[in-house]
């Protein structure tokens, strides 16, 4: 994993609506900004997702990602992934629902840092709650290319939905 620019101490922690200032977050994608500013704390409260935030200059949020449970039909998985799984019609996975970096920190590998943190946490949790892999829904071709460079492959019939098998994640660490 590549580190952020030297001298930028980063903490990745659970979102706390009282401690983290989300109002100034701007990643350039209105839907991702709005989610963090207006919906993320509610999702945490309702246990719809767990939201992790990157803090470099407290209390501002420099980036974030969400994790939740997910299920996917085995027949939709790429053969290389499906053949490594139990033959159930539906398998459990971890959904990396959103990942965004504030524009002020673009180009400093914060997205990569957040992705590795999400993968590491997903792997650790899979020892307690079964998960075949991590699934992402890339918002565009650029995002899909970002995930593919880390080994994610497209789910059949949905080019923007990608998966990385948990054994591949384990080999990363």
FIKE-365129 format. One line per field, with one value per residue: residue number from 0; x, y, z of N, C-alpha, C in turn. Coordinates in steps of 0.001 Angstrom, whole numbers, always signed. Layout:
<rs>
k NUM:... $
n.c1 X:... $
n.c2 Y:... $
n.c3 Z:... $
ca.c1 X:... $
ca.c2 Y:... $
ca.c3 Z:... $
c.c1 X:... $
c.c2 Y:... $
c.c3 Z:... $
</rs>
This chain:
<rs>
k 0:1:2:3:4:5:6:7:8:9:10:11:12:13:14:15:16:17:18:19:20:21:22:23:24:25:26:27:28:29:30:31:32:33:34:35:36:37:38:39:40:41:42:43:44:45:46:47:48:49:50:51:52:53:54:55:56:57:58:59:60:61:62:63:64:65:66:67:68:69:70:71:72:73:74:75:76:77:78:79:80:81:82:83:84:85:86:87:88:89:90:91:92:93:94:95:96:97:98:99:100:101:102:103:104:105:106:107:108:109:110:111:112:113:114:115:116:117:118:119:120:121:122:123:124:125:126:127:128:129:130:131:132:133:134:135:136:137:138:139:140:141:142:143:144:145:146:147:148:149:150:151:152:153:154:155:156:157:158:159:160:161:162:163:164:165:166:167:168:169:170:171:172 $
n.c1 +842:+568:+1654:+190:+1074:+4120:+4047:+1380:-646:-2901:-6055:-8325:-11546:-14621:-17580:-18711:-21274:-21221:-18576:-17256:-16860:-18817:-19801:-18266:-17319:-16343:-16246:-16549:-18604:-21868:-23880:-22393:-21339:-23706:-24698:-22810:-23071:-25808:-27108:-25493:-25011:-27539:-27814:-25898:-26996:-29357:-28335:-27865:-25602:-22075:-20038:-16929:-14559:-11946:-9654:-7654:-7064:-8415:-11595:-12431:-13597:-11740:-12099:-14155:-15731:-18173:-19448:-21355:-23517:-24207:-25810:-25357:-26167:-24906:-24665:-24197:-21636:-18232:-16657:-14112:-14288:-16664:-16162:-14596:-16180:-18711:-21457:-24034:-27179:-27247:-24774:-23048:-21657:-19505:-20443:-18914:-20080:-19878:-17202:-15229:-13209:-12212:-11894:-9684:-7718:-7150:-5161:-3271:-3248:-5162:-7576:-6728:-5640:-7957:-9394:-7727:-7936:-10663:-10768:-9088:-10497:-12829:-11861:-10950:-13395:-14665:-13849:-15557:-18152:-19445:-18222:-17960:-16533:-15635:-17850:-18363:-20047:-19288:-19295:-18763:-16835:-14213:-14055:-14518:-12205:-10319:-10922:-10486:-7714:-6886:-7587:-10302:-13130:-15618:-19073:-21250:-23416:-23595:-21686:-20732:-20794:-18592:-16396:-14222:-12612:-12517:-10294:-8385:-8129:-7075:-4540:-3408:-2679 $
n.c2 -1178:+2178:+5123:+8164:+11528:+12403:+13554:+14005:+13131:+10535:+9471:+6859:+6426:+5532:+7137:+9929:+11848:+14069:+14740:+14878:+17110:+17437:+19206:+20766:+18972:+18039:+16220:+16495:+15103:+15431:+13630:+11919:+13756:+14780:+12447:+11929:+14301:+14441:+11913:+9789:+9613:+8892:+6390:+4982:+5109:+3642:+1242:+525:+857:+937:+3644:+4866:+7366:+9403:+11297:+14053:+16712:+17556:+18910:+18102:+16071:+14115:+12069:+9177:+5950:+3323:+371:-2605:-5494:-7887:-9697:-11958:-13426:-16561:-17380:-15042:-14322:-13965:-16735:-17374:-16515:-17705:-20502:-20956:-20931:-22086:-24039:-22553:-21005:-18269:-16141:-14712:-11443:-8587:-5277:-2585:+250:+3046:+5225:+7939:+10830:+13924:+16744:+18377:+16634:+14984:+12976:+12289:+9723:+8979:+7716:+5120:+4413:+4428:+2378:+113:+36:-527:-3053:-4513:-4398:-5726:-8278:-9061:-9113:-11151:-13465:-13837:-13362:-14791:-14058:-13889:-12189:-8812:-6457:-3882:-1023:+617:+4039:+5130:+4749:+5471:+5079:+2313:+1438:+2173:+346:-2077:-2110:-3068:-5671:-6314:-7759:-7730:-8315:-10666:-9466:-6940:-4505:-2363:-3286:-4812:-7385:-8663:-11480:-12944:-14524:-13510:-10991:-11655:-12534:-10124:-9035 $
n.c3 +0:-835:+766:+2024:+1166:+2737:+6084:+6300:+8609:+9002:+10133:+10309:+11088:+12800:+11720:+13473:+14273:+15946:+16243:+13764:+11119:+8445:+6662:+4858:+3027:-182:-2960:-5583:-6695:-6568:-5477:-3790:-2000:-821:+341:+2430:+3931:+4620:+4883:+5802:+8651:+9511:+8282:+9722:+12288:+11874:+11256:+8618:+7177:+7805:+8411:+7600:+8201:+6889:+8557:+8464:+8943:+11673:+12594:+10097:+7356:+5212:+3478:+2796:+3358:+2943:+4480:+4246:+4665:+2071:-548:-3252:-6370:-7204:-9866:-11201:-10807:-11927:-13586:-12577:-9955:-8971:-9116:-6939:-4745:-2384:-3553:-3439:-4196:-3665:-2386:+418:+774:+1180:+943:-460:-398:-925:-1754:-1336:-1935:-681:-2760:-2225:-1469:-3559:-5726:-3871:-3058:-1237:-1792:-2438:+34:+1611:+308:+786:+3558:+3854:+2620:+4300:+6729:+5929:+5344:+7905:+9290:+7932:+9092:+11146:+10262:+7524:+4280:+877:-681:-1638:-2867:-5231:-6569:-9231:-10048:-12512:-15601:-15012:-12243:-12202:-13495:-11571:-9470:-10807:-11145:-8758:-8773:-8883:-10550:-13140:-12461:-13900:-16395:-15355:-15766:-14209:-11646:-9487:-8214:-5688:-4712:-1466:-809:-2525:-1463:+999:+208:-447:+1922 $
ca.c1 +0:+1308:+1258:-110:+2213:+4730:+3647:-73:-1092:-4280:-6777:-9572:-12358:-16060:-18241:-19362:-21927:-20886:-17148:-16752:-17497:-19056:-20428:-17392:-16816:-16689:-15427:-16859:-19777:-22937:-24561:-21509:-21293:-24991:-24789:-22031:-23575:-27202:-27679:-24556:-25247:-28799:-27535:-25192:-27969:-30325:-27538:-27931:-24208:-21068:-19332:-15594:-14076:-10516:-9454:-6270:-7104:-9638:-12563:-12893:-13522:-10960:-12613:-14971:-16274:-19214:-19484:-22577:-23671:-24765:-25877:-25261:-26436:-23685:-24613:-23784:-20219:-17305:-16285:-12902:-14705:-17710:-15641:-13896:-17170:-19705:-22494:-25336:-27716:-26898:-23668:-22910:-20496:-19455:-20638:-18232:-21140:-19412:-15839:-15035:-12096:-12380:-11082:-8437:-6743:-7021:-3788:-2375:-3457:-6096:-8533:-6074:-5546:-9299:-9726:-6996:-8510:-11944:-10484:-8515:-11601:-13724:-11179:-10984:-14768:-15078:-13536:-16668:-19391:-19018:-18273:-17213:-15682:-16092:-18545:-18494:-20792:-18518:-20209:-18460:-15726:-12982:-14109:-14348:-10779:-9640:-11090:-9880:-6268:-6649:-7984:-11751:-13619:-17039:-20120:-21915:-24637:-23548:-20287:-20313:-20693:-17346:-16166:-12884:-12752:-11891:-8964:-7476:-7879:-6171:-3194:-2892:-2179 $
ca.c2 +0:+3433:+6051:+9538:+12445:+12455:+14695:+14044:+12057:+10175:+8561:+6361:+6127:+5489:+8441:+10422:+13089:+15182:+15041:+15077:+18164:+16930:+20261:+21268:+17887:+18151:+15326:+16772:+14313:+15883:+12543:+11439:+14837:+14801:+11260:+12126:+15445:+14342:+10582:+8822:+9437:+8154:+5000:+4395:+4983:+2599:+54:+212:+851:+1478:+4682:+5186:+8632:+9714:+12616:+14514:+17982:+17472:+17811:+17939:+14753:+14156:+11003:+8224:+4781:+2618:-1093:-3269:-6865:-7945:-11053:-11942:-14725:-17240:-17447:-13737:-14101:-14469:-18132:-17437:-16311:-18678:-21865:-21017:-20765:-23143:-24014:-22077:-20080:-16907:-16116:-13443:-10627:-7289:-4207:-1304:+1008:+4352:+5595:+9270:+11619:+15364:+17260:+18962:+15565:+14149:+12818:+11970:+8298:+8758:+6708:+3828:+4171:+4067:+1066:-902:-39:-1226:-4458:-5113:-4578:-6756:-9551:-9378:-9433:-12400:-14567:-13934:-13379:-15248:-13129:-14460:-11164:-7426:-5997:-2433:-529:+1763:+5072:+5425:+3946:+5826:+4384:+885:+1239:+2268:-919:-3176:-2152:-3796:-7057:-6508:-8150:-7421:-9300:-10915:-8717:-5628:-4074:-1427:-4019:-5564:-8183:-9161:-12658:-12764:-15146:-12563:-9935:-12239:-12551:-8751:-8679 $
ca.c3 +0:-875:+1818:+1656:+1191:+4073:+6899:+6420:+9490:+8701:+11024:+9742:+12260:+12595:+11661:+14682:+13831:+16838:+16181:+12403:+10328:+7100:+5859:+3806:+2184:-1604:-3779:-6976:-7094:-5658:-4763:-2725:-1007:-126:+1188:+3655:+4683:+5061:+5083:+6391:+10087:+9648:+7934:+10863:+13370:+11516:+10956:+7194:+6728:+8711:+7670:+8095:+7664:+6988:+9154:+8384:+9667:+12469:+12536:+8718:+6735:+3973:+2629:+3538:+2673:+3684:+4388:+4696:+4189:+731:-1092:-4707:-6977:-7630:-11329:-11727:-10537:-12950:-13349:-11750:-8571:-8618:-8936:-5655:-3685:-2161:-4590:-2992:-5211:-3266:-1428:+1123:+429:+1833:-28:-309:-1053:-1380:-1415:-1905:-1401:-837:-3873:-1710:-1237:-4764:-6190:-2755:-2799:-140:-2257:-2275:+1476:+2067:-244:+1542:+4898:+3708:+2330:+5516:+7691:+5380:+5548:+9338:+9667:+7290:+9999:+12092:+9483:+6205:+3154:-241:-1258:-1533:-4062:-5388:-7725:-9732:-10552:-13913:-16131:-14290:-10953:-12488:-13781:-10277:-8757:-11578:-10934:-7508:-8958:-8983:-11869:-13335:-12243:-15172:-16633:-14696:-15913:-13163:-10378:-9494:-7009:-5391:-3855:-159:-812:-3180:-482:+1996:-359:-458:+3255 $
c.c1 +885:+769:+886:+1175:+2792:+4290:+2137:-511:-2574:-4822:-8040:-10381:-13830:-16637:-18934:-19961:-21586:-19440:-16645:-17564:-17598:-19522:-19567:-16871:-17294:-15720:-15656:-18038:-20904:-23612:-23710:-21353:-22550:-25135:-24053:-22652:-24949:-27688:-26787:-24828:-26540:-28595:-26814:-26180:-28946:-29652:-27696:-26534:-23332:-20248:-18010:-15147:-12578:-10409:-7965:-6132:-8421:-10295:-13075:-12674:-12811:-11437:-13449:-15277:-17323:-19089:-20832:-22592:-24417:-24899:-25917:-25494:-25140:-23555:-24183:-22289:-19362:-16876:-15090:-13230:-15656:-17154:-14925:-14859:-18046:-20831:-23880:-25862:-27331:-25772:-23580:-21622:-20540:-19568:-19837:-19107:-20709:-17971:-15593:-13912:-12373:-11407:-9745:-7342:-6580:-5560:-2795:-2564:-4354:-7151:-7980:-5987:-6900:-9696:-9015:-7548:-9829:-11721:-9948:-9622:-12559:-13141:-11248:-12388:-15216:-14712:-14683:-18033:-18988:-19227:-17379:-16238:-16249:-16647:-18576:-19371:-20083:-19466:-19968:-17255:-14413:-12926:-13904:-12876:-9957:-9723:-10429:-8366:-5898:-7176:-9475:-12115:-15124:-17928:-20860:-23230:-24676:-22105:-19823:-20252:-19481:-17195:-14690:-13044:-11962:-10507:-7944:-7139:-6899:-4734:-2581:-2228:-1341 $
c.c2 +1239:+4380:+7404:+10349:+12499:+13710:+14835:+12883:+11779:+9230:+8141:+5833:+6096:+6902:+8738:+11780:+14297:+15638:+15410:+16128:+17689:+18022:+20736:+20204:+18082:+17309:+15564:+15981:+14651:+14762:+12014:+12491:+14823:+13608:+11497:+13212:+15209:+12947:+9620:+8564:+8670:+6678:+4285:+4122:+3834:+1276:-426:+120:+1336:+2448:+4980:+6472:+8753:+11142:+12932:+15807:+18038:+18846:+17525:+16519:+14890:+13097:+10065:+7005:+4145:+1122:-1588:-4694:-6854:-9407:-10948:-13349:-15310:-17228:-16120:-13463:-14614:-15886:-18257:-17254:-17428:-20069:-22042:-20964:-22001:-22962:-23703:-21111:-18627:-16997:-14740:-12750:-9363:-6234:-2980:-332:+2335:+4535:+6931:+9993:+13086:+15866:+17827:+17916:+14636:+14106:+12482:+10536:+8010:+7723:+5307:+3455:+3742:+2676:-36:-1056:-819:-2717:-5175:-5374:-5679:-8141:-9971:-9803:-10766:-13629:-14820:-14025:-13671:-14182:-13690:-13465:-9792:-7018:-4473:-2159:+737:+2767:+5425:+4582:+4225:+5109:+2883:+573:+1285:+918:-2085:-3251:-2854:-5222:-7321:-6910:-7942:-8616:-9450:-10147:-7348:-5140:-3147:-2083:-4931:-6316:-8563:-10273:-12459:-13418:-14254:-11403:-10431:-12250:-11146:-8380:-9796 $
c.c3 +0:+184:+1232:+1682:+2594:+4826:+7018:+7315:+9250:+9764:+10293:+10912:+11906:+12599:+12983:+14335:+14706:+16689:+14800:+11657:+8882:+6141:+4699:+2861:+752:-2417:-5268:-7511:-6119:-4858:-3606:-1623:-151:+797:+2512:+4530:+5299:+5445:+5862:+7873:+10338:+9321:+9067:+11993:+13123:+11153:+9515:+6596:+7867:+7878:+8372:+7420:+7862:+7502:+9087:+9171:+10422:+12600:+11113:+8199:+5398:+2981:+3473:+2683:+3561:+3456:+4894:+4164:+2866:+348:-2611:-5237:-7534:-9159:-11967:-11549:-11688:-12585:-12416:-10266:-8151:-8340:-7599:-4464:-3532:-3170:-4019:-4041:-4935:-2235:-783:+690:+1277:+742:+387:-1096:-1633:-937:-2108:-1179:-1687:-1908:-3422:-1525:-2428:-5186:-5098:-2257:-1595:-535:-2090:-792:+2031:+1569:+540:+2957:+4857:+3462:+3567:+6545:+7226:+5583:+7016:+9759:+9080:+8124:+10979:+11408:+8046:+5133:+2058:-843:-1013:-2887:-4058:-6609:-8176:-10378:-12009:-14345:-15410:-12936:-11159:-12754:-12492:-9560:-9490:-11351:-9625:-7571:-9024:-10408:-11935:-13040:-13559:-15271:-15989:-14697:-14796:-11780:-10468:-8176:-6916:-4357:-2558:-93:-1512:-2247:+564:+1491:-412:+856:+3822 $
</rs>
